[in-house]
Amino acid sequence: MASKGKPKATTVKRDPNTLVAQARPNEEDATTLARTVLRPSIKGAVTIKEYSKKYGDLDLIGLVGELSDR
């Protein structure tokens, strides 16, 4: 007999090392990419991740979030 409960929500697993850049209206891809990678929180997170490998594989998205909050 089939259950008639709510369907289970599916969770999309994100890659902790993939940044998503949001383009502004009519903005070219190259400009979006440049604007994103030049953000201080992005540059700092990438640097911290590269030089902190002894702590394991740090979550780039988490690092960006923490640096943005500060």
PDB file of N, CA, C and O in Angstrom:
ATOM      1  N   MET A   1       0.839  -1.165   0.000  1.00  0.00           N
ATOM      2  CA  MET A   1       0.000   0.000   0.000  1.00  0.00           C
ATOM      3  C   MET A   1       0.894   1.241   0.000  1.00  0.00           C
ATOM      4  O   MET A   1       1.840   1.323   0.783  1.00  0.00           O
ATOM      5  N   ALA A   2       0.604   2.187  -0.857  1.00  0.00           N
ATOM      6  CA  ALA A   2       1.408   3.402  -0.987  1.00  0.00           C
ATOM      7  C   ALA A   2       1.014   4.421   0.070  1.00  0.00           C
ATOM      8  O   ALA A   2      -0.151   4.529   0.451  1.00  0.00           O
ATOM      9  N   SER A   3       1.999   5.158   0.530  1.00  0.00           N
ATOM     10  CA  SER A   3       1.765   6.217   1.512  1.00  0.00           C
ATOM     11  C   SER A   3       1.334   7.486   0.789  1.00  0.00           C
ATOM     12  O   SER A   3       1.844   7.786  -0.291  1.00  0.00           O
ATOM     13  N   LYS A   4       0.396   8.238   1.373  1.00  0.00           N
ATOM     14  CA  LYS A   4      -0.080   9.469   0.747  1.00  0.00           C
ATOM     15  C   LYS A   4       0.423  10.709   1.473  1.00  0.00           C
ATOM     16  O   LYS A   4      -0.225  11.754   1.416  1.00  0.00           O
ATOM     17  N   GLY A   5       1.547  10.619   2.143  1.00  0.00           N
ATOM     18  CA  GLY A   5       2.115  11.768   2.850  1.00  0.00           C
ATOM     19  C   GLY A   5       2.712  12.761   1.876  1.00  0.00           C
ATOM     20  O   GLY A   5       2.625  12.598   0.659  1.00  0.00           O
ATOM     21  N   LYS A   6       3.320  13.795   2.437  1.00  0.00           N
ATOM     22  CA  LYS A   6       3.978  14.814   1.615  1.00  0.00           C
ATOM     23  C   LYS A   6       5.166  14.196   0.886  1.00  0.00           C
ATOM     24  O   LYS A   6       5.845  13.324   1.428  1.00  0.00           O
ATOM     25  N   PRO A   7       5.417  14.645  -0.336  1.00  0.00           N
ATOM     26  CA  PRO A   7       6.621  14.159  -1.013  1.00  0.00           C
ATOM     27  C   PRO A   7       7.856  14.690  -0.293  1.00  0.00           C
ATOM     28  O   PRO A   7       7.862  15.809   0.222  1.00  0.00           O
ATOM     29  N   LYS A   8       8.880  13.883  -0.269  1.00  0.00           N
ATOM     30  CA  LYS A   8      10.113  14.299   0.392  1.00  0.00           C
ATOM     31  C   LYS A   8      10.819  15.364  -0.429  1.00  0.00           C
ATOM     32  O   LYS A   8      10.897  15.280  -1.655  1.00  0.00           O
ATOM     33  N   ALA A   9      11.330  16.363   0.269  1.00  0.00           N
ATOM     34  CA  ALA A   9      12.080  17.427  -0.393  1.00  0.00           C
ATOM     35  C   ALA A   9      13.433  16.886  -0.819  1.00  0.00           C
ATOM     36  O   ALA A   9      14.082  16.150  -0.076  1.00  0.00           O
ATOM     37  N   THR A  10      13.844  17.247  -1.994  1.00  0.00           N
ATOM     38  CA  THR A  10      15.160  16.831  -2.455  1.00  0.00           C
ATOM     39  C   THR A  10      16.159  17.937  -2.134  1.00  0.00           C
ATOM     40  O   THR A  10      15.880  19.122  -2.313  1.00  0.00           O
ATOM     41  N   THR A  11      17.294  17.531  -1.669  1.00  0.00           N
ATOM     42  CA  THR A  11      18.340  18.483  -1.322  1.00  0.00           C
ATOM     43  C   THR A  11      19.389  18.468  -2.415  1.00  0.00           C
ATOM     44  O   THR A  11      19.925  17.418  -2.771  1.00  0.00           O
ATOM     45  N   VAL A  12      19.670  19.642  -2.939  1.00  0.00           N
ATOM     46  CA  VAL A  12      20.705  19.759  -3.957  1.00  0.00           C
ATOM     47  C   VAL A  12      22.018  19.983  -3.228  1.00  0.00           C
ATOM     48  O   VAL A  12      22.170  20.944  -2.475  1.00  0.00           O
ATOM     49  N   LYS A  13      22.959  19.086  -3.461  1.00  0.00           N
ATOM     50  CA  LYS A  13      24.258  19.213  -2.815  1.00  0.00           C
ATOM     51  C   LYS A  13      25.094  20.225  -3.599  1.00  0.00           C
ATOM     52  O   LYS A  13      25.301  20.082  -4.804  1.00  0.00           O
ATOM     53  N   ARG A  14      25.563  21.240  -2.896  1.00  0.00           N
ATOM     54  CA  ARG A  14      26.367  22.262  -3.553  1.00  0.00           C
ATOM     55  C   ARG A  14      27.844  21.912  -3.450  1.00  0.00           C
ATOM     56  O   ARG A  14      28.278  21.263  -2.499  1.00  0.00           O
ATOM     57  N   ASP A  15      28.589  22.341  -4.418  1.00  0.00           N
ATOM     58  CA  ASP A  15      30.040  22.183  -4.383  1.00  0.00           C
ATOM     59  C   ASP A  15      30.589  23.345  -3.566  1.00  0.00           C
ATOM     60  O   ASP A  15      30.411  24.501  -3.952  1.00  0.00           O
ATOM     61  N   PRO A  16      31.257  23.064  -2.436  1.00  0.00           N
ATOM     62  CA  PRO A  16      31.742  24.144  -1.573  1.00  0.00           C
ATOM     63  C   PRO A  16      32.868  24.972  -2.185  1.00  0.00           C
ATOM     64  O   PRO A  16      33.319  25.951  -1.590  1.00  0.00           O
ATOM     65  N   ASN A  17      33.315  24.579  -3.363  1.00  0.00           N
ATOM     66  CA  ASN A  17      34.402  25.306  -4.009  1.00  0.00           C
ATOM     67  C   ASN A  17      33.973  25.965  -5.318  1.00  0.00           C
ATOM     68  O   ASN A  17      34.817  26.375  -6.115  1.00  0.00           O
ATOM     69  N   THR A  18      32.673  26.065  -5.537  1.00  0.00           N
ATOM     70  CA  THR A  18      32.163  26.688  -6.747  1.00  0.00           C
ATOM     71  C   THR A  18      31.393  27.947  -6.388  1.00  0.00           C
ATOM     72  O   THR A  18      30.389  27.896  -5.677  1.00  0.00           O
ATOM     73  N   LEU A  19      31.870  29.064  -6.882  1.00  0.00           N
ATOM     74  CA  LEU A  19      31.196  30.343  -6.660  1.00  0.00           C
ATOM     75  C   LEU A  19      30.205  30.583  -7.793  1.00  0.00           C
ATOM     76  O   LEU A  19      30.452  30.204  -8.937  1.00  0.00           O
ATOM     77  N   VAL A  20      29.099  31.207  -7.467  1.00  0.00           N
ATOM     78  CA  VAL A  20      28.106  31.570  -8.473  1.00  0.00           C
ATOM     79  C   VAL A  20      28.098  33.087  -8.581  1.00  0.00           C
ATOM     80  O   VAL A  20      27.810  33.791  -7.613  1.00  0.00           O
ATOM     81  N   ALA A  21      28.415  33.575  -9.761  1.00  0.00           N
ATOM     82  CA  ALA A  21      28.454  35.018  -9.997  1.00  0.00           C
ATOM     83  C   ALA A  21      27.133  35.452 -10.614  1.00  0.00           C
ATOM     84  O   ALA A  21      26.655  34.841 -11.570  1.00  0.00           O
ATOM     85  N   GLN A  22      26.552  36.500 -10.068  1.00  0.00           N
ATOM     86  CA  GLN A  22      25.290  37.006 -10.601  1.00  0.00           C
ATOM     87  C   GLN A  22      25.551  38.207 -11.495  1.00  0.00           C
ATOM     88  O   GLN A  22      26.121  39.214 -11.074  1.00  0.00           O
ATOM     89  N   ALA A  23      25.120  38.071 -12.734  1.00  0.00           N
ATOM     90  CA  ALA A  23      25.306  39.154 -13.698  1.00  0.00           C
ATOM     91  C   ALA A  23      24.289  40.254 -13.475  1.00  0.00           C
ATOM     92  O   ALA A  23      23.149  39.998 -13.087  1.00  0.00           O
ATOM     93  N   ARG A  24      24.703  41.447 -13.718  1.00  0.00           N
ATOM     94  CA  ARG A  24      23.797  42.593 -13.713  1.00  0.00           C
ATOM     95  C   ARG A  24      23.108  42.640 -15.075  1.00  0.00           C
ATOM     96  O   ARG A  24      23.597  42.037 -16.031  1.00  0.00           O
ATOM     97  N   PRO A  25      21.985  43.342 -15.180  1.00  0.00           N
ATOM     98  CA  PRO A  25      21.300  43.417 -16.482  1.00  0.00           C
ATOM     99  C   PRO A  25      22.240  43.916 -17.581  1.00  0.00           C
ATOM    100  O   PRO A  25      22.956  44.900 -17.397  1.00  0.00           O
ATOM    101  N   ASN A  26      22.231  43.244 -18.696  1.00  0.00           N
ATOM    102  CA  ASN A  26      23.022  43.589 -19.886  1.00  0.00           C
ATOM    103  C   ASN A  26      24.530  43.565 -19.650  1.00  0.00           C
ATOM    104  O   ASN A  26      25.276  44.207 -20.389  1.00  0.00           O
ATOM    105  N   GLU A  27      24.985  42.843 -18.643  1.00  0.00           N
ATOM    106  CA  GLU A  27      26.420  42.776 -18.344  1.00  0.00           C
ATOM    107  C   GLU A  27      27.042  41.593 -19.071  1.00  0.00           C
ATOM    108  O   GLU A  27      26.470  40.503 -19.100  1.00  0.00           O
ATOM    109  N   GLU A  28      28.190  41.806 -19.647  1.00  0.00           N
ATOM    110  CA  GLU A  28      28.908  40.727 -20.337  1.00  0.00           C
ATOM    111  C   GLU A  28      29.491  39.757 -19.318  1.00  0.00           C
ATOM    112  O   GLU A  28      29.784  40.136 -18.184  1.00  0.00           O
ATOM    113  N   ASP A  29      29.657  38.511 -19.727  1.00  0.00           N
ATOM    114  CA  ASP A  29      30.180  37.473 -18.836  1.00  0.00           C
ATOM    115  C   ASP A  29      31.553  37.838 -18.275  1.00  0.00           C
ATOM    116  O   ASP A  29      31.817  37.632 -17.091  1.00  0.00           O
ATOM    117  N   ALA A  30      32.418  38.374 -19.116  1.00  0.00           N
ATOM    118  CA  ALA A  30      33.772  38.725 -18.673  1.00  0.00           C
ATOM    119  C   ALA A  30      33.732  39.789 -17.585  1.00  0.00           C
ATOM    120  O   ALA A  30      34.528  39.749 -16.646  1.00  0.00           O
ATOM    121  N   THR A  31      32.817  40.734 -17.705  1.00  0.00           N
ATOM    122  CA  THR A  31      32.684  41.794 -16.707  1.00  0.00           C
ATOM    123  C   THR A  31      32.153  41.234 -15.392  1.00  0.00           C
ATOM    124  O   THR A  31      32.615  41.608 -14.314  1.00  0.00           O
ATOM    125  N   THR A  32      31.180  40.337 -15.493  1.00  0.00           N
ATOM    126  CA  THR A  32      30.635  39.697 -14.296  1.00  0.00           C
ATOM    127  C   THR A  32      31.726  38.934 -13.561  1.00  0.00           C
ATOM    128  O   THR A  32      31.849  39.040 -12.340  1.00  0.00           O
ATOM    129  N   LEU A  33      32.511  38.171 -14.296  1.00  0.00           N
ATOM    130  CA  LEU A  33      33.587  37.391 -13.693  1.00  0.00           C
ATOM    131  C   LEU A  33      34.627  38.305 -13.048  1.00  0.00           C
ATOM    132  O   LEU A  33      35.055  38.058 -11.920  1.00  0.00           O
ATOM    133  N   ALA A  34      35.031  39.350 -13.750  1.00  0.00           N
ATOM    134  CA  ALA A  34      36.030  40.281 -13.207  1.00  0.00           C
ATOM    135  C   ALA A  34      35.513  40.954 -11.943  1.00  0.00           C
ATOM    136  O   ALA A  34      36.238  41.040 -10.951  1.00  0.00           O
ATOM    137  N   ARG A  35      34.274  41.430 -11.962  1.00  0.00           N
ATOM    138  CA  ARG A  35      33.700  42.097 -10.798  1.00  0.00           C
ATOM    139  C   ARG A  35      33.635  41.154  -9.606  1.00  0.00           C
ATOM    140  O   ARG A  35      33.868  41.567  -8.470  1.00  0.00           O
ATOM    141  N   THR A  36      33.319  39.894  -9.863  1.00  0.00           N
ATOM    142  CA  THR A  36      33.203  38.917  -8.785  1.00  0.00           C
ATOM    143  C   THR A  36      34.549  38.578  -8.172  1.00  0.00           C
ATOM    144  O   THR A  36      34.699  38.619  -6.951  1.00  0.00           O
ATOM    145  N   VAL A  37      35.529  38.245  -8.997  1.00  0.00           N
ATOM    146  CA  VAL A  37      36.823  37.823  -8.450  1.00  0.00           C
ATOM    147  C   VAL A  37      37.615  38.962  -7.830  1.00  0.00           C
ATOM    148  O   VAL A  37      38.563  38.722  -7.082  1.00  0.00           O
ATOM    149  N   LEU A  38      37.239  40.195  -8.131  1.00  0.00           N
ATOM    150  CA  LEU A  38      37.934  41.333  -7.526  1.00  0.00           C
ATOM    151  C   LEU A  38      37.355  41.753  -6.181  1.00  0.00           C
ATOM    152  O   LEU A  38      37.910  42.632  -5.523  1.00  0.00           O
ATOM    153  N   ARG A  39      36.257  41.145  -5.765  1.00  0.00           N
ATOM    154  CA  ARG A  39      35.707  41.450  -4.441  1.00  0.00           C
ATOM    155  C   ARG A  39      36.728  41.045  -3.371  1.00  0.00           C
ATOM    156  O   ARG A  39      37.277  39.946  -3.440  1.00  0.00           O
ATOM    157  N   PRO A  40      36.991  41.901  -2.395  1.00  0.00           N
ATOM    158  CA  PRO A  40      37.974  41.571  -1.357  1.00  0.00           C
ATOM    159  C   PRO A  40      37.675  40.263  -0.620  1.00  0.00           C
ATOM    160  O   PRO A  40      38.602  39.527  -0.281  1.00  0.00           O
ATOM    161  N   SER A  41      36.407  39.963  -0.368  1.00  0.00           N
ATOM    162  CA  SER A  41      36.068  38.729   0.343  1.00  0.00           C
ATOM    163  C   SER A  41      36.387  37.494  -0.496  1.00  0.00           C
ATOM    164  O   SER A  41      36.764  36.458   0.052  1.00  0.00           O
ATOM    165  N   ILE A  42      36.243  37.589  -1.793  1.00  0.00           N
ATOM    166  CA  ILE A  42      36.571  36.472  -2.686  1.00  0.00           C
ATOM    167  C   ILE A  42      38.085  36.280  -2.733  1.00  0.00           C
ATOM    168  O   ILE A  42      38.588  35.168  -2.568  1.00  0.00           O
ATOM    169  N   LYS A  43      38.795  37.369  -2.957  1.00  0.00           N
ATOM    170  CA  LYS A  43      40.261  37.285  -3.029  1.00  0.00           C
ATOM    171  C   LYS A  43      40.842  36.751  -1.722  1.00  0.00           C
ATOM    172  O   LYS A  43      41.745  35.914  -1.732  1.00  0.00           O
ATOM    173  N   GLY A  44      40.319  37.240  -0.599  1.00  0.00           N
ATOM    174  CA  GLY A  44      40.794  36.776   0.700  1.00  0.00           C
ATOM    175  C   GLY A  44      40.499  35.305   0.931  1.00  0.00           C
ATOM    176  O   GLY A  44      41.346  34.569   1.437  1.00  0.00           O
ATOM    177  N   ALA A  45      39.301  34.876   0.562  1.00  0.00           N
ATOM    178  CA  ALA A  45      38.915  33.475   0.760  1.00  0.00           C
ATOM    179  C   ALA A  45      39.785  32.535  -0.069  1.00  0.00           C
ATOM    180  O   ALA A  45      40.213  31.488   0.417  1.00  0.00           O
ATOM    181  N   VAL A  46      40.041  32.906  -1.307  1.00  0.00           N
ATOM    182  CA  VAL A  46      40.888  32.073  -2.166  1.00  0.00           C
ATOM    183  C   VAL A  46      42.301  31.979  -1.593  1.00  0.00           C
ATOM    184  O   VAL A  46      42.904  30.906  -1.599  1.00  0.00           O
ATOM    185  N   THR A  47      42.825  33.093  -1.103  1.00  0.00           N
ATOM    186  CA  THR A  47      44.169  33.111  -0.509  1.00  0.00           C
ATOM    187  C   THR A  47      44.217  32.264   0.760  1.00  0.00           C
ATOM    188  O   THR A  47      45.137  31.467   0.944  1.00  0.00           O
ATOM    189  N   ILE A  48      43.234  32.438   1.628  1.00  0.00           N
ATOM    190  CA  ILE A  48      43.191  31.656   2.873  1.00  0.00           C
ATOM    191  C   ILE A  48      43.105  30.176   2.559  1.00  0.00           C
ATOM    192  O   ILE A  48      43.816  29.373   3.163  1.00  0.00           O
ATOM    193  N   LYS A  49      42.240  29.802   1.619  1.00  0.00           N
ATOM    194  CA  LYS A  49      42.076  28.399   1.255  1.00  0.00           C
ATOM    195  C   LYS A  49      43.389  27.808   0.756  1.00  0.00           C
ATOM    196  O   LYS A  49      43.756  26.691   1.121  1.00  0.00           O
ATOM    197  N   GLU A  50      44.087  28.560  -0.076  1.00  0.00           N
ATOM    198  CA  GLU A  50      45.345  28.064  -0.649  1.00  0.00           C
ATOM    199  C   GLU A  50      46.436  27.891   0.408  1.00  0.00           C
ATOM    200  O   GLU A  50      47.182  26.912   0.374  1.00  0.00           O
ATOM    201  N   TYR A  51      46.530  28.835   1.342  1.00  0.00           N
ATOM    202  CA  TYR A  51      47.606  28.793   2.329  1.00  0.00           C
ATOM    203  C   TYR A  51      47.231  28.082   3.627  1.00  0.00           C
ATOM    204  O   TYR A  51      48.045  28.034   4.549  1.00  0.00           O
ATOM    205  N   SER A  52      46.047  27.540   3.721  1.00  0.00           N
ATOM    206  CA  SER A  52      45.610  26.852   4.943  1.00  0.00           C
ATOM    207  C   SER A  52      45.302  25.388   4.704  1.00  0.00           C
ATOM    208  O   SER A  52      44.443  24.818   5.376  1.00  0.00           O
ATOM    209  N   LYS A  53      45.982  24.781   3.768  1.00  0.00           N
ATOM    210  CA  LYS A  53      45.709  23.382   3.423  1.00  0.00           C
ATOM    211  C   LYS A  53      45.983  22.425   4.572  1.00  0.00           C
ATOM    212  O   LYS A  53      45.434  21.324   4.600  1.00  0.00           O
ATOM    213  N   LYS A  54      46.825  22.827   5.522  1.00  0.00           N
ATOM    214  CA  LYS A  54      47.110  21.943   6.657  1.00  0.00           C
ATOM    215  C   LYS A  54      45.874  21.749   7.536  1.00  0.00           C
ATOM    216  O   LYS A  54      45.835  20.831   8.355  1.00  0.00           O
ATOM    217  N   TYR A  55      44.858  22.614   7.368  1.00  0.00           N
ATOM    218  CA  TYR A  55      43.612  22.483   8.133  1.00  0.00           C
ATOM    219  C   TYR A  55      42.578  21.638   7.402  1.00  0.00           C
ATOM    220  O   TYR A  55      41.464  21.456   7.892  1.00  0.00           O
ATOM    221  N   GLY A  56      42.937  21.127   6.244  1.00  0.00           N
ATOM    222  CA  GLY A  56      42.014  20.327   5.458  1.00  0.00           C
ATOM    223  C   GLY A  56      41.450  21.148   4.307  1.00  0.00           C
ATOM    224  O   GLY A  56      41.898  22.262   4.034  1.00  0.00           O
ATOM    225  N   ASP A  57      40.465  20.575   3.645  1.00  0.00           N
ATOM    226  CA  ASP A  57      39.853  21.232   2.499  1.00  0.00           C
ATOM    227  C   ASP A  57      38.785  22.199   2.995  1.00  0.00           C
ATOM    228  O   ASP A  57      37.648  21.797   3.242  1.00  0.00           O
ATOM    229  N   LEU A  58      39.143  23.467   3.142  1.00  0.00           N
ATOM    230  CA  LEU A  58      38.218  24.473   3.652  1.00  0.00           C
ATOM    231  C   LEU A  58      37.146  24.798   2.613  1.00  0.00           C
ATOM    232  O   LEU A  58      37.400  24.767   1.409  1.00  0.00           O
ATOM    233  N   ASP A  59      35.967  25.105   3.090  1.00  0.00           N
ATOM    234  CA  ASP A  59      34.818  25.441   2.259  1.00  0.00           C
ATOM    235  C   ASP A  59      34.944  26.882   1.763  1.00  0.00           C
ATOM    236  O   ASP A  59      34.848  27.820   2.554  1.00  0.00           O
ATOM    237  N   LEU A  60      35.158  27.059   0.468  1.00  0.00           N
ATOM    238  CA  LEU A  60      35.357  28.387  -0.102  1.00  0.00           C
ATOM    239  C   LEU A  60      34.138  29.279   0.116  1.00  0.00           C
ATOM    240  O   LEU A  60      34.279  30.456   0.448  1.00  0.00           O
ATOM    241  N   ILE A  61      32.953  28.727  -0.068  1.00  0.00           N
ATOM    242  CA  ILE A  61      31.728  29.503   0.124  1.00  0.00           C
ATOM    243  C   ILE A  61      31.612  29.963   1.582  1.00  0.00           C
ATOM    244  O   ILE A  61      31.220  31.100   1.847  1.00  0.00           O
ATOM    245  N   GLY A  62      31.952  29.083   2.521  1.00  0.00           N
ATOM    246  CA  GLY A  62      31.935  29.443   3.932  1.00  0.00           C
ATOM    247  C   GLY A  62      32.932  30.533   4.257  1.00  0.00           C
ATOM    248  O   GLY A  62      32.632  31.450   5.022  1.00  0.00           O
ATOM    249  N   LEU A  63      34.114  30.437   3.680  1.00  0.00           N
ATOM    250  CA  LEU A  63      35.135  31.468   3.898  1.00  0.00           C
ATOM    251  C   LEU A  63      34.673  32.822   3.358  1.00  0.00           C
ATOM    252  O   LEU A  63      34.844  33.846   4.019  1.00  0.00           O
ATOM    253  N   VAL A  64      34.096  32.828   2.174  1.00  0.00           N
ATOM    254  CA  VAL A  64      33.596  34.079   1.591  1.00  0.00           C
ATOM    255  C   VAL A  64      32.531  34.680   2.490  1.00  0.00           C
ATOM    256  O   VAL A  64      32.531  35.885   2.739  1.00  0.00           O
ATOM    257  N   GLY A  65      31.628  33.847   2.977  1.00  0.00           N
ATOM    258  CA  GLY A  65      30.572  34.319   3.863  1.00  0.00           C
ATOM    259  C   GLY A  65      31.106  34.943   5.140  1.00  0.00           C
ATOM    260  O   GLY A  65      30.670  36.022   5.542  1.00  0.00           O
ATOM    261  N   GLU A  66      32.049  34.263   5.775  1.00  0.00           N
ATOM    262  CA  GLU A  66      32.632  34.779   7.018  1.00  0.00           C
ATOM    263  C   GLU A  66      33.380  36.080   6.781  1.00  0.00           C
ATOM    264  O   GLU A  66      33.259  37.016   7.571  1.00  0.00           O
ATOM    265  N   LEU A  67      34.151  36.149   5.706  1.00  0.00           N
ATOM    266  CA  LEU A  67      34.896  37.377   5.413  1.00  0.00           C
ATOM    267  C   LEU A  67      33.949  38.528   5.063  1.00  0.00           C
ATOM    268  O   LEU A  67      34.218  39.678   5.407  1.00  0.00           O
ATOM    269  N   SER A  68      32.858  38.225   4.390  1.00  0.00           N
ATOM    270  CA  SER A  68      31.877  39.266   4.054  1.00  0.00           C
ATOM    271  C   SER A  68      31.217  39.819   5.302  1.00  0.00           C
ATOM    272  O   SER A  68      30.915  41.010   5.374  1.00  0.00           O
ATOM    273  N   ASP A  69      30.991  38.955   6.291  1.00  0.00           N
ATOM    274  CA  ASP A  69      30.368  39.379   7.541  1.00  0.00           C
ATOM    275  C   ASP A  69      31.282  40.292   8.362  1.00  0.00           C
ATOM    276  O   ASP A  69      30.808  41.066   9.193  1.00  0.00           O
ATOM    277  N   ARG A  70      32.563  40.200   8.131  1.00  0.00           N
ATOM    278  CA  ARG A  70      33.504  40.981   8.908  1.00  0.00           C
ATOM    279  C   ARG A  70      33.780  42.271   8.205  1.00  0.00           C
ATOM    280  O   ARG A  70      34.558  43.088   8.697  1.00  0.00           O
TER     281      ARG A  70
END
